[in-house]
């Protein structure tokens, strides 16, 4: 499927290799440092399967490794939260004070929730049409948003 809006072109990428001495917490700790160096996109070597229909690429569903074994889902959630926050902070630094962003933080939060909810509903429709057995993942995301967990 093609998109009417082009994706961001990576300026500089950096590969993170997770292992016993460098886990999710260590990876989260270097996000701001890598950004300061000019790294626009960081990625992991294949450790996890991406969540089905993930609109941003740094969320993993169920934290299932490529070999099918369960992993520390809490670390995957930490990574998601840290990278999302880092992206939002950088975005607000660049776009803050513009007319298209609400000045009230409550309104901004509502706008972000609606945007993510819209993406999750799109994911649900995609999975219903293409992979019905995968609808659990976007439904979990929608439930978390409605319950205020995300």
N, C-alpha and C positions, 0 to 999 in steps of 0.2 A: 504494500500500500504506500502511495506517495503522499507527502505532506505538502500543504500549500506554503508553509513557512520552512525555510531551510534551517537545519540544525547548526549549532555553533561549531565552527571549525576549530579544532585544537591548535593552540599556539605552541604549547610545549606540553609533552606528556611525561608521566613518571610512573613506572611500574613498581608496585609494592609487593614484596614476597612475604606472605604470612608464614610463620613457623613458630617453633617453641620459644624462641627468643624475641620474636617480633609479632605480636598479636594485634587484635583490633584496637586495644587501648593505645598501643604504641603508634599504630597507623593514624588514629584520631589525633594524637598529640603532634604529629608532624604536618597536619593539613595546613595550618596557618603559615608555617615555615616554608612549605613548598609553594604556597600562594605568593609569599613575599619574594621568592626566587623567580617568579614568573611562570610557574607551572599552572597551566589552565585546566588540565585533566589528569587525574590520577586513576590508576586502575590496579586491580589485583590480578596476579597470575590466577589461572583457573582453580579456584577453591570452592566457590559456590555456584549453583545454578541461579541465574537472575530470576526474580519473581516474574511470573507470567504477566506480560503487558505492562511492566514497570515503565512509567512515563519518564523517569529520570536516570535509570541505570545504576543507582547506588543503593537500591533496596533489594533485599533478598527475602524470599518467601520460605518460612519455616526453617531457615538456616540449615539447609540440607546440602551436604558436600557433594561434589561431582560423583563420588563413589557411592553415594546413597546413605552414608552414615550420618547420624544426628550430630550436630555441633552445638556450640554455645550460642543459643539464640539471643541471649542477653547482650553478647558482644556485637552481634549483627545489628541489634537495635541501637546500641551505643554508636556504632559507625553511622547508621542512618541518621540519627539525631545530630551527631557532630557535623557531618558533611552538609546536611540540610541547613543547619544553623550557620555554618561557615559561608555557604552559598548565599543565604538570605542576608547575612551581615554585609558581604561584599556588594550585593545588589543594592541594598539600601544606602550604602556609602556612595554609590554612583548615581542612583536615581532619587535619593532623598531630596525633599523639597520641591519636587516637580509637581505639576498640576494633576497628574494622573494617579498619584498615590495619596490615600487619605492621610491627614495629619494626625488624626486620633488613632492611637495604637489599638484600641478595641475594634474600630472599623477596619484597620489594616488586618488584624487577626481574622475578622469575619471574612474579608475578601480572600485571604489565603486559604481558609477552610473551604470556601465555596469553590475556589479554583481546584484544589486537590480533590474535592468531592466530584467535581465535573470530570476530572481525569479518571477517577475510580469508576464512575458510572460508564464512561467510555470503555474502560477495561472490561467491565462486566458484560457490556454488549458485545465486545469483540470475542470474549470467551464463550458466550452463549452461542454465537454464530459459528465459531471455529473450533473450539475445544470445550464442549459442555462439561467435561469431567474436571475442568480447572476452575469453575466458577467460585469455588470455595475461597480462593485467594482474594479476588476483588471484593467479595462479600465481607470477608474479614476486615479489609481496609475500610469499607463503607461503614461497617458496624463500629470500628474504632473511632472514625470521624464523628459519627452521630453521638457516640457516647462521650466524646471529648477527650479521647486518649491520645490523639495524634496532633 
